[in-house]
């Protein structure tokens, strides 16, 4: 077998988020966040801000579940 282009495992993908409470911009790996299934509004990743602890959410990639 020959790999033409190597991808990334879903849990190693990085995401960027801005906290609504303290405006901290931070980056996290998908495995650090909680995947939340939401049939109505769309699935999202939920993680706490490393500065103030507020919950931050980021839309999950379409068609990709961790």
N, C-alpha and C positions, 0 to 999 in steps of 0.2 A: 504494500500500500504506500502511496506517495501523498504527502500533505502539500497541497498547492498554496494555501494561505491558512496559517494557524489563527484560530479565534481565541477568545477568552472564555473561561468557565463563567457561568452566571454569577457565582458568588464572589468572583474577583473583579467584577465590573465596578467602576467608581462612579459616584454621583456627586453632584454639588447641590447644596441647599443653603438658603438664606433664612435665618431665624426671624420670625415676625415680631418677636418681643424685643430682642437686643440688637438686631441687624447684623449678627455675626454670620459671615459666609464661611462654610466649612465643607470639606470633602469627606466622603465615607465610602467604604466598600459595601456592596449589596448584602453580604453576609452579616454585617453589623446591624442592619435594620430589620424591622419586623415587616413581613409581607402581609398586607391586609387585603382580603378579597372583598370587592364591592361591585356587585352586579349592576347597580344603578348608575353610580358615578364613575366607575372604573377603578381598577386595582391600584394600590399605592403602597409606597414604602414609608414606614413611620420610624422616626428616630428622635432621641432627645438631643437638644442643643448642648454641646460640651461646655458652654459658658454659663447659661442661665438655667438649663434643664427643661425648658419649654419643649413641648412636642412639635416636631417639624414633620411635614409630609411632602412627598415627592411622587408624582405619577410614575407608576411602573411602566416599563416598556411594553407595548402592545404585543400580545401573543407569547410573552415570555414569562413563565412562572419560575420562581426559584426552587 
